[in-house]
């Protein structure tokens, strides 16, 4: 495969199964702990990227670019 073709493909980062399981468990709580969610998202770059992508999507119409996990969680929690 040529370099240009490889670079043209969308970047897909795999998630760590343990991180996903821990996040699902925390999110299943009646009141998820934002500090714990922050820690869990911080352990998995792919999940952190997806979180930031969602927080910066037009659906949330943030006034500025969201660049950190705590900011993204606060925005999505609101």
NUZA-315767 format. One record per residue (C-alpha): x, y, z; residue number from 0; residue in three letters. Coordinates in steps of 0.2 Angstrom, whole numbers, padded with zeros to 4 digits, always signed. Each point is the difference from the previous one (the first is absolute). Example, Ala and Ser with C-alpha at 12.3 -4.5 7.8 and 13.67 -1.06 7.14 Angstrom:
2
<r x="+0062" y="-0022" z="+0039" num="0" residu="ala"/>
<r x="+0006" y="+0017" z="-0003" num="1" residu="ser"/>
This chain:
78
<r x="+0000" y="+0000" z="+0000" num="0" residu="unk"/>
<r x="+0007" y="+0017" z="-0005" num="1" residu="unk"/>
<r x="+0003" y="+0013" z="+0014" num="2" residu="unk"/>
<r x="-0013" y="+0012" z="-0007" num="3" residu="unk"/>
<r x="-0014" y="-0013" z="+0000" num="4" residu="unk"/>
<r x="+0004" y="-0005" z="+0017" num="5" residu="unk"/>
<r x="+0000" y="+0018" z="+0006" num="6" residu="unk"/>
<r x="-0017" y="+0003" z="-0009" num="7" residu="unk"/>
<r x="-0008" y="-0014" z="+0011" num="8" residu="unk"/>
<r x="-0010" y="+0006" z="+0015" num="9" residu="unk"/>
<r x="+0010" y="-0003" z="+0016" num="10" residu="unk"/>
<r x="-0008" y="-0013" z="+0011" num="11" residu="unk"/>
<r x="+0007" y="-0003" z="+0017" num="12" residu="unk"/>
<r x="-0005" y="-0016" z="+0010" num="13" residu="unk"/>
<r x="-0007" y="+0002" z="+0017" num="14" residu="unk"/>
<r x="+0007" y="-0010" z="+0014" num="15" residu="unk"/>
<r x="-0014" y="-0012" z="+0006" num="16" residu="unk"/>
<r x="+0004" y="+0002" z="+0018" num="17" residu="unk"/>
<r x="-0002" y="+0019" z="-0001" num="18" residu="unk"/>
<r x="-0017" y="-0002" z="-0009" num="19" residu="unk"/>
<r x="-0006" y="-0012" z="+0013" num="20" residu="unk"/>
<r x="+0005" y="+0012" z="+0014" num="21" residu="unk"/>
<r x="-0008" y="+0014" z="-0009" num="22" residu="unk"/>
<r x="-0016" y="-0009" z="-0003" num="23" residu="unk"/>
<r x="-0001" y="-0005" z="+0018" num="24" residu="unk"/>
<r x="+0003" y="+0017" z="+0006" num="25" residu="unk"/>
<r x="-0013" y="+0007" z="-0012" num="26" residu="unk"/>
<r x="-0013" y="-0013" z="+0006" num="27" residu="unk"/>
<r x="+0000" y="+0008" z="+0017" num="28" residu="unk"/>
<r x="-0014" y="+0011" z="+0005" num="29" residu="unk"/>
<r x="+0012" y="+0014" z="+0002" num="30" residu="unk"/>
<r x="+0016" y="-0003" z="-0009" num="31" residu="unk"/>
<r x="+0015" y="+0008" z="+0008" num="32" residu="unk"/>
<r x="+0007" y="+0013" z="-0011" num="33" residu="unk"/>
<r x="+0018" y="-0001" z="+0007" num="34" residu="unk"/>
<r x="+0000" y="-0019" z="-0003" num="35" residu="unk"/>
<r x="-0006" y="+0002" z="-0018" num="36" residu="unk"/>
<r x="+0013" y="+0013" z="-0003" num="37" residu="unk"/>
<r x="+0013" y="-0013" z="+0006" num="38" residu="unk"/>
<r x="-0007" y="-0014" z="-0010" num="39" residu="unk"/>
<r x="-0001" y="+0011" z="-0016" num="40" residu="unk"/>
<r x="+0018" y="+0005" z="+0003" num="41" residu="unk"/>
<r x="+0006" y="-0018" z="+0000" num="42" residu="unk"/>
<r x="-0006" y="-0003" z="-0018" num="43" residu="unk"/>
<r x="+0005" y="+0013" z="-0014" num="44" residu="unk"/>
<r x="-0013" y="-0007" z="-0012" num="45" residu="unk"/>
<r x="-0014" y="+0002" z="+0012" num="46" residu="unk"/>
<r x="+0007" y="+0018" z="+0005" num="47" residu="unk"/>
<r x="+0000" y="+0004" z="-0019" num="48" residu="unk"/>
<r x="-0018" y="-0006" z="-0002" num="49" residu="unk"/>
<r x="-0006" y="+0010" z="+0015" num="50" residu="unk"/>
<r x="+0009" y="+0016" z="-0006" num="51" residu="unk"/>
<r x="-0007" y="-0003" z="-0018" num="52" residu="unk"/>
<r x="-0018" y="-0001" z="+0007" num="53" residu="unk"/>
<r x="+0002" y="+0015" z="+0012" num="54" residu="unk"/>
<r x="+0006" y="+0010" z="-0015" num="55" residu="unk"/>
<r x="-0014" y="-0006" z="-0012" num="56" residu="unk"/>
<r x="-0013" y="+0012" z="-0006" num="57" residu="unk"/>
<r x="-0013" y="-0008" z="+0012" num="58" residu="unk"/>
<r x="+0008" y="+0008" z="+0015" num="59" residu="unk"/>
<r x="+0004" y="+0017" z="-0009" num="60" residu="unk"/>
<r x="+0013" y="+0005" z="+0012" num="61" residu="unk"/>
<r x="+0006" y="+0018" z="+0000" num="62" residu="unk"/>
<r x="+0018" y="-0006" z="-0002" num="63" residu="unk"/>
<r x="+0010" y="-0015" z="-0004" num="64" residu="unk"/>
<r x="+0000" y="-0013" z="+0015" num="65" residu="unk"/>
<r x="+0017" y="-0007" z="+0002" num="66" residu="unk"/>
<r x="+0000" y="-0009" z="+0016" num="67" residu="unk"/>
<r x="-0009" y="-0015" z="+0008" num="68" residu="unk"/>
<r x="-0007" y="+0009" z="+0015" num="69" residu="unk"/>
<r x="-0007" y="+0014" z="-0011" num="70" residu="unk"/>
<r x="-0008" y="-0013" z="-0012" num="71" residu="unk"/>
<r x="-0007" y="-0010" z="+0015" num="72" residu="unk"/>
<r x="-0007" y="+0016" z="+0007" num="73" residu="unk"/>
<r x="-0008" y="+0005" z="-0016" num="74" residu="unk"/>
<r x="-0008" y="-0017" z="-0004" num="75" residu="unk"/>
<r x="-0006" y="-0001" z="+0018" num="76" residu="unk"/>
<r x="-0009" y="+0016" z="-0001" num="77" residu="unk"/>
